[in-house]
Structures are given as C-alpha cells and as structure tokens.
Amino acid sequence: VSPLIKLGGYSALFLGLAYGAKRYNYLKPRAEEERRLAAEGHQFDLWPGKIPHASGHLNPCTTTTEAHEP
C-alpha cells in the first residue's frame, strides 16, 4: 500500500478522533443538565414550534407555499 494512502487513512482516523472528543466535550454538559432536570421531574417538550404540522397548525399534506397564501 502506498505511503500516501496510509498517511491519508491515518490522518482521517486522527481527525475523526479529534472531532469526536470535541463533540463529546460539547454535548456532555448539556446531557448532564437534561438528566438533572429529568430527575427533578421536568417534562421536555421537544417539537412544538419547530415543525408547524407537529402542533396541528398545518395539514401534513399542505406545502409551505400553500400555507403562506392569504
């Protein structure tokens, strides 16, 4: 196997590990906070307002352009 191919493979491996460690350190405090709030009995409502038809504002078959017509 070519040394260039080996270098590319190990470089991708290293970058993936570095990205994973950075992402883990970013998400860990958020997950701890969610677990703490869940232990206190807080209910999470994840979807309202993020997807219009999830809260019943739109028919799921309606397109977004149809929904904004006067």
All heavy atoms as TSV, in Angstrom:
chain	resi	resn	atom	element	x	y	z
A	1	VAL	N	N	0.849	-1.180	0.000
A	1	VAL	CA	C	0.000	0.000	0.000
A	1	VAL	C	C	0.891	1.238	0.000
A	1	VAL	O	O	1.879	1.300	0.728
A	1	VAL	CB	C	-0.933	0.002	1.232
A	1	VAL	CG1	C	-1.783	1.246	1.258
A	1	VAL	CG2	C	-1.802	-1.225	1.261
A	2	SER	N	N	0.503	2.182	-0.773
A	2	SER	CA	C	1.276	3.411	-0.923
A	2	SER	C	C	1.365	4.177	0.402
A	2	SER	O	O	0.387	4.260	1.151
A	2	SER	CB	C	0.600	4.284	-1.973
A	2	SER	OG	O	1.113	5.586	-1.937
A	3	PRO	N	N	2.522	4.747	0.691
A	3	PRO	CA	C	2.650	5.552	1.912
A	3	PRO	C	C	1.682	6.740	1.940
A	3	PRO	O	O	1.211	7.145	3.003
A	3	PRO	CB	C	4.099	6.037	1.871
A	3	PRO	CG	C	4.812	5.077	1.006
A	3	PRO	CD	C	3.797	4.597	0.006
A	4	LEU	N	N	1.363	7.268	0.776
A	4	LEU	CA	C	0.420	8.386	0.713
A	4	LEU	C	C	-0.982	7.942	1.140
A	4	LEU	O	O	-1.684	8.669	1.849
A	4	LEU	CB	C	0.393	8.964	-0.706
A	4	LEU	CG	C	-0.436	10.215	-0.919
A	4	LEU	CD1	C	0.077	11.344	-0.032
A	4	LEU	CD2	C	-0.403	10.639	-2.368
A	5	ILE	N	N	-1.381	6.757	0.724
A	5	ILE	CA	C	-2.687	6.224	1.117
A	5	ILE	C	C	-2.714	5.955	2.615
A	5	ILE	O	O	-3.692	6.255	3.303
A	5	ILE	CB	C	-3.024	4.965	0.303
A	5	ILE	CG1	C	-3.218	5.334	-1.167
A	5	ILE	CG2	C	-4.263	4.276	0.852
A	5	ILE	CD1	C	-3.391	4.154	-2.093
A	6	LYS	N	N	-1.624	5.403	3.155
A	6	LYS	CA	C	-1.539	5.163	4.600
A	6	LYS	C	C	-1.634	6.482	5.365
A	6	LYS	O	O	-2.344	6.582	6.365
A	6	LYS	CB	C	-0.227	4.458	4.955
A	6	LYS	CG	C	-0.210	2.997	4.655
A	6	LYS	CD	C	1.093	2.397	5.168
A	6	LYS	CE	C	1.171	0.924	4.890
A	6	LYS	NZ	N	2.405	0.330	5.404
A	7	LEU	N	N	-0.905	7.477	4.890
A	7	LEU	CA	C	-0.938	8.783	5.541
A	7	LEU	C	C	-2.360	9.355	5.531
A	7	LEU	O	O	-2.834	9.881	6.543
A	7	LEU	CB	C	0.017	9.752	4.848
A	7	LEU	CG	C	0.005	11.189	5.363
A	7	LEU	CD1	C	0.507	11.241	6.792
A	7	LEU	CD2	C	0.830	12.086	4.454
A	8	GLY	N	N	-3.044	9.236	4.404
A	8	GLY	CA	C	-4.418	9.738	4.306
A	8	GLY	C	C	-5.352	9.006	5.256
A	8	GLY	O	O	-6.199	9.621	5.911
A	9	GLY	N	N	-5.190	7.691	5.347
A	9	GLY	CA	C	-6.042	6.909	6.244
A	9	GLY	C	C	-5.820	7.264	7.700
A	9	GLY	O	O	-6.776	7.448	8.470
A	10	TYR	N	N	-4.564	7.357	8.104
A	10	TYR	CA	C	-4.272	7.708	9.497
A	10	TYR	C	C	-4.656	9.153	9.798
A	10	TYR	O	O	-5.080	9.465	10.918
A	10	TYR	CB	C	-2.805	7.451	9.818
A	10	TYR	CG	C	-2.514	5.974	10.027
A	10	TYR	CD1	C	-1.689	5.282	9.152
A	10	TYR	CD2	C	-3.095	5.288	11.080
A	10	TYR	CE1	C	-1.439	3.929	9.331
A	10	TYR	CE2	C	-2.848	3.934	11.269
A	10	TYR	CZ	C	-2.020	3.260	10.396
A	10	TYR	OH	O	-1.785	1.930	10.579
A	11	SER	N	N	-4.524	10.025	8.835
A	11	SER	CA	C	-4.942	11.413	9.035
A	11	SER	C	C	-6.451	11.487	9.258
A	11	SER	O	O	-6.921	12.201	10.155
A	11	SER	CB	C	-4.571	12.271	7.832
A	11	SER	OG	O	-3.180	12.315	7.667
A	12	ALA	N	N	-7.213	10.746	8.458
A	12	ALA	CA	C	-8.668	10.735	8.626
A	12	ALA	C	C	-9.047	10.140	9.983
A	12	ALA	O	O	-9.954	10.642	10.660
A	12	ALA	CB	C	-9.315	9.932	7.494
A	13	LEU	N	N	-8.350	9.097	10.392
A	13	LEU	CA	C	-8.608	8.490	11.698
A	13	LEU	C	C	-8.347	9.485	12.819
A	13	LEU	O	O	-9.168	9.656	13.728
A	13	LEU	CB	C	-7.732	7.248	11.883
A	13	LEU	CG	C	-7.818	6.558	13.242
A	13	LEU	CD1	C	-9.218	6.000	13.469
A	13	LEU	CD2	C	-6.780	5.463	13.338
A	14	PHE	N	N	-7.222	10.163	12.769
A	14	PHE	CA	C	-6.881	11.142	13.791
A	14	PHE	C	C	-7.887	12.288	13.827
A	14	PHE	O	O	-8.322	12.715	14.902
A	14	PHE	CB	C	-5.468	11.688	13.562
A	14	PHE	CG	C	-5.111	12.780	14.522
A	14	PHE	CD1	C	-4.811	12.495	15.844
A	14	PHE	CD2	C	-5.103	14.107	14.101
A	14	PHE	CE1	C	-4.498	13.516	16.734
A	14	PHE	CE2	C	-4.793	15.122	14.982
A	14	PHE	CZ	C	-4.486	14.833	16.304
A	15	LEU	N	N	-8.265	12.807	12.655
A	15	LEU	CA	C	-9.240	13.901	12.610
A	15	LEU	C	C	-10.595	13.467	13.154
A	15	LEU	O	O	-11.269	14.233	13.844
A	15	LEU	CB	C	-9.379	14.424	11.180
A	15	LEU	CG	C	-8.185	15.201	10.642
A	15	LEU	CD1	C	-8.387	15.534	9.168
A	15	LEU	CD2	C	-7.966	16.457	11.447
A	16	GLY	N	N	-10.991	12.225	12.868
A	16	GLY	CA	C	-12.246	11.715	13.401
A	16	GLY	C	C	-12.221	11.598	14.910
A	16	GLY	O	O	-13.194	11.936	15.596
A	17	LEU	N	N	-11.107	11.129	15.460
A	17	LEU	CA	C	-10.981	11.035	16.917
A	17	LEU	C	C	-10.987	12.416	17.566
A	17	LEU	O	O	-11.624	12.626	18.606
A	17	LEU	CB	C	-9.698	10.286	17.292
A	17	LEU	CG	C	-9.695	8.797	17.002
A	17	LEU	CD1	C	-8.313	8.222	17.247
A	17	LEU	CD2	C	-10.726	8.089	17.850
A	18	ALA	N	N	-10.291	13.372	16.954
A	18	ALA	CA	C	-10.260	14.731	17.490
A	18	ALA	C	C	-11.650	15.363	17.453
A	18	ALA	O	O	-12.089	15.992	18.424
A	18	ALA	CB	C	-9.261	15.581	16.713
A	19	TYR	N	N	-12.366	15.171	16.345
A	19	TYR	CA	C	-13.710	15.724	16.237
A	19	TYR	C	C	-14.646	15.071	17.262
A	19	TYR	O	O	-15.440	15.753	17.908
A	19	TYR	CB	C	-14.275	15.509	14.830
A	19	TYR	CG	C	-15.729	15.899	14.730
A	19	TYR	CD1	C	-16.094	17.234	14.674
A	19	TYR	CD2	C	-16.733	14.938	14.728
A	19	TYR	CE1	C	-17.422	17.605	14.602
A	19	TYR	CE2	C	-18.066	15.301	14.662
A	19	TYR	CZ	C	-18.402	16.633	14.598
A	19	TYR	OH	O	-19.720	16.991	14.548
A	20	GLY	N	N	-14.539	13.758	17.422
A	20	GLY	CA	C	-15.382	13.061	18.386
A	20	GLY	C	C	-15.143	13.535	19.802
A	20	GLY	O	O	-16.084	13.718	20.579
A	21	ALA	N	N	-13.887	13.749	20.180
A	21	ALA	CA	C	-13.575	14.233	21.522
A	21	ALA	C	C	-14.128	15.644	21.731
A	21	ALA	O	O	-14.692	15.953	22.785
A	21	ALA	CB	C	-12.070	14.216	21.737
A	22	LYS	N	N	-13.984	16.488	20.720
A	22	LYS	CA	C	-14.507	17.860	20.821
A	22	LYS	C	C	-16.034	17.848	20.946
A	22	LYS	O	O	-16.608	18.557	21.769
A	22	LYS	CB	C	-14.078	18.653	19.585
A	22	LYS	CG	C	-14.547	20.082	19.594
A	22	LYS	CD	C	-14.106	20.817	18.344
A	22	LYS	CE	C	-14.696	22.206	18.336
A	22	LYS	NZ	N	-14.444	22.914	17.098
A	23	ARG	N	N	-16.674	17.028	20.137
A	23	ARG	CA	C	-18.139	16.946	20.165
A	23	ARG	C	C	-18.641	16.381	21.499
A	23	ARG	O	O	-19.615	16.853	22.057
A	23	ARG	CB	C	-18.602	16.063	18.998
A	23	ARG	CG	C	-20.073	15.946	18.842
A	23	ARG	CD	C	-20.646	17.202	18.244
A	23	ARG	NE	N	-22.059	17.006	18.033
A	23	ARG	CZ	C	-22.932	17.984	17.939
A	23	ARG	NH1	N	-22.529	19.224	18.003
A	23	ARG	NH2	N	-24.196	17.729	17.751
A	24	TYR	N	N	-17.941	15.373	22.015
A	24	TYR	CA	C	-18.309	14.785	23.303
A	24	TYR	C	C	-18.224	15.827	24.413
A	24	TYR	O	O	-19.129	15.939	25.243
A	24	TYR	CB	C	-17.386	13.603	23.609
A	24	TYR	CG	C	-17.623	12.998	24.964
A	24	TYR	CD1	C	-18.707	12.141	25.175
A	24	TYR	CD2	C	-16.783	13.272	26.024
A	24	TYR	CE1	C	-18.931	11.590	26.421
A	24	TYR	CE2	C	-17.004	12.722	27.274
A	24	TYR	CZ	C	-18.074	11.886	27.463
A	24	TYR	OH	O	-18.308	11.342	28.704
A	25	ASN	N	N	-17.137	16.601	24.432
A	25	ASN	CA	C	-16.980	17.631	25.453
A	25	ASN	C	C	-18.031	18.731	25.322
A	25	ASN	O	O	-18.386	19.375	26.304
A	25	ASN	CB	C	-15.582	18.233	25.400
A	25	ASN	CG	C	-14.541	17.262	25.898
A	25	ASN	OD1	O	-14.818	16.397	26.725
A	25	ASN	ND2	N	-13.332	17.392	25.379
A	26	TYR	N	N	-18.531	18.953	24.115
A	26	TYR	CA	C	-19.586	19.943	23.894
A	26	TYR	C	C	-20.934	19.424	24.391
A	26	TYR	O	O	-21.712	20.151	25.001
A	26	TYR	CB	C	-19.653	20.275	22.398
A	26	TYR	CG	C	-20.829	21.130	21.998
A	26	TYR	CD1	C	-20.836	22.494	22.260
A	26	TYR	CD2	C	-21.928	20.585	21.354
A	26	TYR	CE1	C	-21.909	23.282	21.893
A	26	TYR	CE2	C	-23.007	21.357	20.984
A	26	TYR	CZ	C	-22.985	22.718	21.254
A	26	TYR	OH	O	-24.057	23.483	20.893
A	27	LEU	N	N	-21.225	18.148	24.137
A	27	LEU	CA	C	-22.537	17.599	24.469
A	27	LEU	C	C	-22.667	17.116	25.910
A	27	LEU	O	O	-23.773	17.055	26.443
A	27	LEU	CB	C	-22.866	16.440	23.523
A	27	LEU	CG	C	-23.080	16.818	22.063
A	27	LEU	CD1	C	-23.267	15.578	21.227
A	27	LEU	CD2	C	-24.270	17.743	21.926
A	28	LYS	N	N	-21.575	16.754	26.551
A	28	LYS	CA	C	-21.632	16.179	27.888
A	28	LYS	C	C	-22.324	17.092	28.906
A	28	LYS	O	O	-23.217	16.645	29.622
A	28	LYS	CB	C	-20.232	15.807	28.363
A	28	LYS	CG	C	-20.237	15.083	29.686
A	28	LYS	CD	C	-18.842	14.661	30.095
A	28	LYS	CE	C	-18.892	13.973	31.430
A	28	LYS	NZ	N	-17.549	13.617	31.889
A	29	PRO	N	N	-21.974	18.395	29.013
A	29	PRO	CA	C	-22.657	19.249	29.995
A	29	PRO	C	C	-24.158	19.390	29.706
A	29	PRO	O	O	-24.970	19.462	30.631
A	29	PRO	CB	C	-21.968	20.600	29.873
A	29	PRO	CG	C	-20.724	20.364	29.125
A	29	PRO	CD	C	-20.895	19.109	28.353
A	30	ARG	N	N	-24.526	19.400	28.448
A	30	ARG	CA	C	-25.947	19.511	28.097
A	30	ARG	C	C	-26.720	18.263	28.527
A	30	ARG	O	O	-27.832	18.357	29.032
A	30	ARG	CB	C	-26.101	19.726	26.592
A	30	ARG	CG	C	-25.467	21.017	26.116
A	30	ARG	CD	C	-25.619	21.185	24.621
A	30	ARG	NE	N	-24.832	22.247	24.069
A	30	ARG	CZ	C	-25.023	23.545	24.281
A	30	ARG	NH1	N	-25.982	23.938	25.069
A	30	ARG	NH2	N	-24.240	24.437	23.719
A	31	ALA	N	N	-26.130	17.116	28.330
A	31	ALA	CA	C	-26.787	15.863	28.728
A	31	ALA	C	C	-26.906	15.780	30.247
A	31	ALA	O	O	-27.930	15.323	30.760
A	31	ALA	CB	C	-26.010	14.672	28.193
A	32	GLU	N	N	-25.875	16.224	30.958
A	32	GLU	CA	C	-25.941	16.221	32.416
A	32	GLU	C	C	-27.059	17.124	32.919
A	32	GLU	O	O	-27.780	16.784	33.854
A	32	GLU	CB	C	-24.599	16.649	33.004
A	32	GLU	CG	C	-23.517	15.612	32.831
A	32	GLU	CD	C	-22.145	16.105	33.271
A	32	GLU	OE1	O	-21.999	17.313	33.553
A	32	GLU	OE2	O	-21.229	15.271	33.318
A	33	GLU	N	N	-27.205	18.288	32.279
A	33	GLU	CA	C	-28.278	19.218	32.667
A	33	GLU	C	C	-29.649	18.608	32.385
A	33	GLU	O	O	-30.567	18.723	33.199
A	33	GLU	CB	C	-28.112	20.543	31.908
A	33	GLU	CG	C	-29.164	21.574	32.227
A	33	GLU	CD	C	-29.068	22.127	33.634
A	33	GLU	OE1	O	-28.044	21.916	34.305
A	33	GLU	OE2	O	-30.038	22.754	34.078
A	34	GLU	N	N	-29.806	17.947	31.238
A	34	GLU	CA	C	-31.076	17.296	30.926
A	34	GLU	C	C	-31.388	16.196	31.938
A	34	GLU	O	O	-32.522	16.051	32.376
A	34	GLU	CB	C	-31.055	16.708	29.520
A	34	GLU	CG	C	-31.215	17.732	28.434
A	34	GLU	CD	C	-31.254	17.094	27.053
A	34	GLU	OE1	O	-31.408	15.855	26.962
A	34	GLU	OE2	O	-31.124	17.836	26.072
A	35	ARG	N	N	-30.387	15.407	32.309
A	35	ARG	CA	C	-30.597	14.346	33.299
A	35	ARG	C	C	-30.979	14.934	34.653
A	35	ARG	O	O	-31.835	14.414	35.352
A	35	ARG	CB	C	-29.345	13.480	33.430
A	35	ARG	CG	C	-29.213	12.460	32.334
A	35	ARG	CD	C	-28.164	11.422	32.666
A	35	ARG	NE	N	-26.816	11.982	32.678
A	35	ARG	CZ	C	-26.029	12.056	31.625
A	35	ARG	NH1	N	-26.443	11.599	30.467
A	35	ARG	NH2	N	-24.818	12.570	31.725
A	36	ARG	N	N	-30.334	16.052	35.025
A	36	ARG	CA	C	-30.651	16.694	36.297
A	36	ARG	C	C	-32.092	17.195	36.306
A	36	ARG	O	O	-32.838	16.987	37.269
A	36	ARG	CB	C	-29.698	17.859	36.559
A	36	ARG	CG	C	-29.900	18.510	37.927
A	36	ARG	CD	C	-29.030	19.732	38.101
A	36	ARG	NE	N	-29.364	20.810	37.196
A	36	ARG	CZ	C	-30.401	21.652	37.370
A	36	ARG	NH1	N	-31.206	21.510	38.395
A	36	ARG	NH2	N	-30.639	22.608	36.504
A	37	LEU	N	N	-32.501	17.837	35.224
A	37	LEU	CA	C	-33.871	18.340	35.136
A	37	LEU	C	C	-34.878	17.192	35.104
A	37	LEU	O	O	-35.951	17.289	35.705
A	37	LEU	CB	C	-34.039	19.219	33.901
A	37	LEU	CG	C	-33.322	20.570	33.956
A	37	LEU	CD1	C	-33.429	21.275	32.614
A	37	LEU	CD2	C	-33.858	21.430	35.070
A	38	ALA	N	N	-34.547	16.110	34.413
A	38	ALA	CA	C	-35.446	14.954	34.360
A	38	ALA	C	C	-35.600	14.336	35.746
A	38	ALA	O	O	-36.686	13.884	36.112
A	38	ALA	CB	C	-34.936	13.930	33.366
A	39	ALA	N	N	-34.534	14.316	36.527
A	39	ALA	CA	C	-34.601	13.764	37.882
A	39	ALA	C	C	-35.482	14.637	38.776
A	39	ALA	O	O	-36.111	14.135	39.709
A	39	ALA	CB	C	-33.200	13.652	38.473
A	40	GLU	N	N	-35.555	15.922	38.480
A	40	GLU	CA	C	-36.417	16.832	39.240
A	40	GLU	C	C	-37.866	16.747	38.792
A	40	GLU	O	O	-38.726	17.371	39.389
A	40	GLU	CB	C	-35.925	18.264	39.090
A	40	GLU	CG	C	-34.591	18.534	39.734
A	40	GLU	CD	C	-34.086	19.936	39.470
A	40	GLU	OE1	O	-34.777	20.708	38.772
A	40	GLU	OE2	O	-32.997	20.262	39.956
A	41	GLY	N	N	-38.130	16.011	37.721
A	41	GLY	CA	C	-39.499	15.838	37.249
A	41	GLY	C	C	-39.888	16.777	36.134
A	41	GLY	O	O	-41.065	16.880	35.784
A	42	HIS	N	N	-38.946	17.472	35.555
A	42	HIS	CA	C	-39.240	18.390	34.448
A	42	HIS	C	C	-39.571	17.587	33.195
A	42	HIS	O	O	-38.869	16.663	32.842
A	42	HIS	CB	C	-38.032	19.281	34.185
A	42	HIS	CG	C	-38.276	20.344	33.170
A	42	HIS	ND1	N	-38.036	20.156	31.841
A	42	HIS	CD2	C	-38.743	21.607	33.291
A	42	HIS	CE1	C	-38.341	21.254	31.185
A	42	HIS	NE2	N	-38.765	22.152	32.038
A	43	GLN	N	N	-40.658	17.963	32.510
A	43	GLN	CA	C	-41.045	17.302	31.267
A	43	GLN	C	C	-40.525	18.104	30.090
A	43	GLN	O	O	-40.705	19.313	30.021
A	43	GLN	CB	C	-42.572	17.191	31.167
A	43	GLN	CG	C	-43.180	16.314	32.241
A	43	GLN	CD	C	-42.771	14.866	32.088
A	43	GLN	OE1	O	-42.642	14.371	30.979
A	43	GLN	NE2	N	-42.554	14.193	33.203
A	44	PHE	N	N	-39.865	17.429	29.149
A	44	PHE	CA	C	-39.323	18.096	27.975
A	44	PHE	C	C	-40.332	18.035	26.840
A	44	PHE	O	O	-40.873	16.996	26.532
A	44	PHE	CB	C	-38.018	17.433	27.529
A	44	PHE	CG	C	-36.910	17.635	28.515
A	44	PHE	CD1	C	-36.611	16.669	29.449
A	44	PHE	CD2	C	-36.191	18.810	28.516
A	44	PHE	CE1	C	-35.604	16.853	30.368
A	44	PHE	CE2	C	-35.176	19.009	29.422
A	44	PHE	CZ	C	-34.881	18.026	30.354
A	45	ASP	N	N	-40.575	19.183	26.216
A	45	ASP	CA	C	-41.462	19.277	25.063
A	45	ASP	C	C	-40.590	19.696	23.885
A	45	ASP	O	O	-40.275	20.866	23.724
A	45	ASP	CB	C	-42.549	20.301	25.345
A	45	ASP	CG	C	-43.730	20.152	24.427
A	45	ASP	OD1	O	-43.829	19.111	23.763
A	45	ASP	OD2	O	-44.552	21.076	24.380
A	46	LEU	N	N	-40.158	18.735	23.085
A	46	LEU	CA	C	-39.125	18.981	22.100
A	46	LEU	C	C	-39.601	19.590	20.788
A	46	LEU	O	O	-38.864	20.303	20.140
A	46	LEU	CB	C	-38.388	17.669	21.799
A	46	LEU	CG	C	-37.723	17.017	23.000
A	46	LEU	CD1	C	-37.145	15.676	22.592
A	46	LEU	CD2	C	-36.646	17.911	23.562
A	47	TRP	N	N	-40.837	19.309	20.343
A	47	TRP	CA	C	-41.217	19.649	18.978
A	47	TRP	C	C	-42.098	20.879	18.776
A	47	TRP	O	O	-42.050	21.470	17.714
A	47	TRP	CB	C	-41.903	18.453	18.321
A	47	TRP	CG	C	-40.938	17.342	18.105
A	47	TRP	CD1	C	-40.890	16.172	18.776
A	47	TRP	CD2	C	-39.865	17.303	17.176
A	47	TRP	NE1	N	-39.858	15.399	18.334
A	47	TRP	CE2	C	-39.215	16.076	17.340
A	47	TRP	CE3	C	-39.381	18.178	16.228
A	47	TRP	CZ2	C	-38.121	15.709	16.593
A	47	TRP	CZ3	C	-38.285	17.806	15.477
A	47	TRP	CH2	C	-37.675	16.592	15.663
A	48	PRO	N	N	-42.942	21.298	19.668
A	48	PRO	CA	C	-43.835	22.415	19.342
A	48	PRO	C	C	-43.077	23.654	18.885
A	48	PRO	O	O	-42.087	24.045	19.464
A	48	PRO	CB	C	-44.566	22.690	20.640
A	48	PRO	CG	C	-44.528	21.401	21.362
A	48	PRO	CD	C	-43.209	20.771	20.992
A	49	GLY	N	N	-43.556	24.223	17.815
A	49	GLY	CA	C	-42.954	25.414	17.257
A	49	GLY	C	C	-41.832	25.145	16.277
A	49	GLY	O	O	-41.458	26.020	15.524
A	50	LYS	N	N	-41.269	23.965	16.272
A	50	LYS	CA	C	-40.171	23.658	15.367
A	50	LYS	C	C	-40.683	23.108	14.039
A	50	LYS	O	O	-40.124	23.403	13.001
A	50	LYS	CB	C	-39.215	22.654	16.008
A	50	LYS	CG	C	-38.515	23.227	17.220
A	50	LYS	CD	C	-37.533	22.268	17.793
A	50	LYS	CE	C	-36.863	22.873	19.019
A	50	LYS	NZ	N	-35.897	21.988	19.618
A	51	ILE	N	N	-41.754	22.323	14.085
A	51	ILE	CA	C	-42.356	21.772	12.879
A	51	ILE	C	C	-43.825	22.182	12.910
A	51	ILE	O	O	-44.570	21.747	13.784
A	51	ILE	CB	C	-42.225	20.240	12.837
A	51	ILE	CG1	C	-40.761	19.826	12.871
A	51	ILE	CG2	C	-42.905	19.693	11.586
A	51	ILE	CD1	C	-40.548	18.340	12.922
A	52	PRO	N	N	-44.260	23.039	11.971
A	52	PRO	CA	C	-45.632	23.576	12.050
A	52	PRO	C	C	-46.719	22.518	12.123
A	52	PRO	O	O	-47.635	22.640	12.927
A	52	PRO	CB	C	-45.759	24.406	10.779
A	52	PRO	CG	C	-44.368	24.753	10.403
A	52	PRO	CD	C	-43.525	23.604	10.859
A	53	HIS	N	N	-46.661	21.449	11.325
A	53	HIS	CA	C	-47.753	20.490	11.354
A	53	HIS	C	C	-47.672	19.555	12.559
A	53	HIS	O	O	-48.618	18.843	12.855
A	53	HIS	CB	C	-47.835	19.695	10.044
A	53	HIS	CG	C	-46.698	18.764	9.799
A	53	HIS	ND1	N	-45.594	19.147	9.104
A	53	HIS	CD2	C	-46.496	17.482	10.157
A	53	HIS	CE1	C	-44.748	18.141	9.032
A	53	HIS	NE2	N	-45.263	17.121	9.673
A	54	ALA	N	N	-46.552	19.578	13.317
A	54	ALA	CA	C	-46.444	18.728	14.507
A	54	ALA	C	C	-47.397	19.209	15.592
A	54	ALA	O	O	-47.871	18.422	16.403
A	54	ALA	CB	C	-45.016	18.714	15.023
A	55	SER	N	N	-47.675	20.501	15.628
A	55	SER	CA	C	-48.580	21.015	16.649
A	55	SER	C	C	-49.978	21.258	16.095
A	55	SER	O	O	-50.794	21.889	16.741
A	55	SER	CB	C	-47.997	22.296	17.247
A	55	SER	OG	O	-47.766	23.247	16.235
A	56	GLY	N	N	-50.265	20.786	14.879
A	56	GLY	CA	C	-51.604	20.882	14.325
A	56	GLY	C	C	-51.899	22.146	13.557
A	56	GLY	O	O	-53.038	22.398	13.193
A	57	HIS	N	N	-50.913	22.985	13.302
A	57	HIS	CA	C	-51.151	24.233	12.583
A	57	HIS	C	C	-51.373	24.008	11.094
A	57	HIS	O	O	-52.048	24.781	10.449
A	57	HIS	CB	C	-49.994	25.209	12.776
A	57	HIS	CG	C	-49.829	25.656	14.189
A	57	HIS	ND1	N	-50.843	26.175	14.942
A	57	HIS	CD2	C	-48.748	25.641	14.993
A	57	HIS	CE1	C	-50.416	26.475	16.138
A	57	HIS	NE2	N	-49.134	26.147	16.193
A	58	LEU	N	N	-50.765	22.963	10.545
A	58	LEU	CA	C	-50.875	22.697	9.123
A	58	LEU	C	C	-51.308	21.263	8.893
A	58	LEU	O	O	-51.014	20.376	9.677
A	58	LEU	CB	C	-49.518	22.882	8.424
A	58	LEU	CG	C	-48.942	24.265	8.337
A	58	LEU	CD1	C	-47.559	24.199	7.716
A	58	LEU	CD2	C	-49.825	25.169	7.516
A	59	ASN	N	N	-51.976	21.061	7.798
A	59	ASN	CA	C	-52.254	19.713	7.336
A	59	ASN	C	C	-50.920	19.141	6.856
A	59	ASN	O	O	-50.201	19.804	6.134
A	59	ASN	CB	C	-53.268	19.794	6.189
A	59	ASN	CG	C	-53.603	18.449	5.593
A	59	ASN	OD1	O	-52.923	17.456	5.839
A	59	ASN	ND2	N	-54.657	18.422	4.814
A	60	PRO	N	N	-50.549	17.918	7.223
A	60	PRO	CA	C	-49.260	17.369	6.805
A	60	PRO	C	C	-49.096	17.296	5.288
A	60	PRO	O	O	-47.981	17.248	4.798
A	60	PRO	CB	C	-49.227	15.976	7.399
A	60	PRO	CG	C	-50.354	15.880	8.334
A	60	PRO	CD	C	-51.278	17.016	8.074
A	61	CYS	N	N	-50.182	17.316	4.543
A	61	CYS	CA	C	-50.107	17.250	3.087
A	61	CYS	C	C	-49.946	18.624	2.454
A	61	CYS	O	O	-49.694	18.736	1.266
A	61	CYS	CB	C	-51.356	16.579	2.516
A	61	CYS	SG	S	-51.515	14.873	3.057
A	62	THR	N	N	-50.099	19.694	3.228
A	62	THR	CA	C	-50.001	21.049	2.713
A	62	THR	C	C	-48.538	21.443	2.591
A	62	THR	O	O	-47.761	21.225	3.497
A	62	THR	CB	C	-50.695	22.037	3.664
A	62	THR	OG1	O	-52.019	21.595	3.884
A	62	THR	CG2	C	-50.704	23.440	3.094
A	63	THR	N	N	-48.194	22.064	1.475
A	63	THR	CA	C	-46.824	22.537	1.315
A	63	THR	C	C	-46.662	23.863	2.019
A	63	THR	O	O	-47.641	24.540	2.328
A	63	THR	CB	C	-46.457	22.691	-0.177
A	63	THR	OG1	O	-47.280	23.713	-0.721
A	63	THR	CG2	C	-46.609	21.397	-0.922
A	64	THR	N	N	-45.439	24.256	2.260
A	64	THR	CA	C	-45.202	25.524	2.965
A	64	THR	C	C	-45.638	26.708	2.123
A	64	THR	O	O	-46.046	27.722	2.664
A	64	THR	CB	C	-43.721	25.658	3.335
A	64	THR	OG1	O	-42.946	25.534	2.159
A	64	THR	CG2	C	-43.316	24.633	4.356
A	65	THR	N	N	-45.580	26.609	0.795
A	65	THR	CA	C	-46.013	27.737	-0.025
A	65	THR	C	C	-47.527	27.890	0.034
A	65	THR	O	O	-48.044	28.996	0.015
A	65	THR	CB	C	-45.561	27.577	-1.476
A	65	THR	OG1	O	-46.021	26.324	-1.982
A	65	THR	CG2	C	-44.048	27.639	-1.575
A	66	GLU	N	N	-48.248	26.772	0.130
A	66	GLU	CA	C	-49.703	26.851	0.246
A	66	GLU	C	C	-50.122	27.425	1.595
A	66	GLU	O	O	-51.125	28.092	1.716
A	66	GLU	CB	C	-50.322	25.465	0.074
A	66	GLU	CG	C	-50.177	24.890	-1.315
A	66	GLU	CD	C	-50.616	23.437	-1.373
A	66	GLU	OE1	O	-50.768	22.832	-0.307
A	66	GLU	OE2	O	-50.784	22.920	-2.474
A	67	ALA	N	N	-49.324	27.163	2.626
A	67	ALA	CA	C	-49.690	27.599	3.955
A	67	ALA	C	C	-49.557	29.113	4.124
A	67	ALA	O	O	-50.222	29.705	4.949
A	67	ALA	CB	C	-48.812	26.902	4.986
A	68	HIS	N	N	-48.696	29.758	3.325
A	68	HIS	CA	C	-48.466	31.186	3.477
A	68	HIS	C	C	-49.308	32.042	2.552
A	68	HIS	O	O	-49.180	33.252	2.569
A	68	HIS	CB	C	-46.983	31.482	3.265
A	68	HIS	CG	C	-46.105	30.866	4.304
A	68	HIS	ND1	N	-46.133	31.262	5.621
A	68	HIS	CD2	C	-45.209	29.857	4.226
A	68	HIS	CE1	C	-45.287	30.534	6.309
A	68	HIS	NE2	N	-44.709	29.675	5.497
A	69	GLU	N	N	-50.175	31.429	1.767
A	69	GLU	CA	C	-51.034	32.219	0.896
A	69	GLU	C	C	-52.124	32.893	1.717
A	69	GLU	O	O	-52.637	32.334	2.669
A	69	GLU	CB	C	-51.660	31.323	-0.170
A	69	GLU	CG	C	-50.663	30.798	-1.165
A	69	GLU	CD	C	-51.314	29.878	-2.174
A	69	GLU	OE1	O	-52.529	29.657	-2.088
A	69	GLU	OE2	O	-50.602	29.371	-3.056
A	70	PRO	N	N	-52.492	34.136	1.349
A	70	PRO	CA	C	-53.550	34.864	2.121
A	70	PRO	C	C	-54.931	34.298	1.897
A	70	PRO	O	O	-55.286	33.608	1.064
A	70	PRO	CB	C	-53.477	36.278	1.596
A	70	PRO	CG	C	-52.618	36.268	0.378
A	70	PRO	CD	C	-51.911	34.960	0.320
